[in-house]
Amino acid sequence: MTRNRLVGTWLVSIVILAVTAGQSWGIFEVSLEAGGASLEVSGFEAFPVIGTLIGLQLIAILLSFITSPVVTRVVGAVVAGLVLFNVGDVLLNAWSMVNLSAQRDLGDRTGIVQDIASSDFVIASSVSWWSSAYLIAGLLNIVVLVGITIGWKDLPSRAKSKPDRDLPEDLWGDQK
């Protein structure tokens, strides 16, 4: 694999991470007294650090083009650790952070801050599978970052070109 393909894979994993974080992780049906609409909480609302990690990775990609491979490997290792910590945090606290974000949003709408479980304004709530998809995308991103950390120095920047085999041999070169 070349550096360009690895950077492309890194970008794809970041896009998948951003898409899964931007989707609705929790949906809360709100009573008419609180506005009557559904309240949706995305991963970016529940875990604001996700946006920071995505931005940090985009900056790391830009740095990989202008710095030495050692810097890219160190930054990849640091970012892999941060993403691993974030994936663990999401794994352990996703539902409670989604509830807390919904509680804040509902408090902004009504002026009354109540626990979502005992709130008079919440009719129904549901959890989507996007938080699980984010965990899978985060693990994919960690695998890519570990690949960058381990093998960035040894990768060529471009694929080796194949020798031209279509050219005819120099038959008269030996008789000069």
Secondary structure, 3 states (H helix, E strand, C coil): CCHHHHHHHHHHHHHHHHHHHHCEEEEEEECHHHCCCEEEEEHHHHCCHHHHHHHHHHHHHHHHHHCCHHHHHHHHHHHHHHHHHHHHHHHHHHHHHHHHHHHHHHHHHHCCCCCHHHCCCEEEEEECCHHHHHHHHHHHHHHHHHHHHHHCCCCCCCCCCCCCCCCCCCCCHHHC
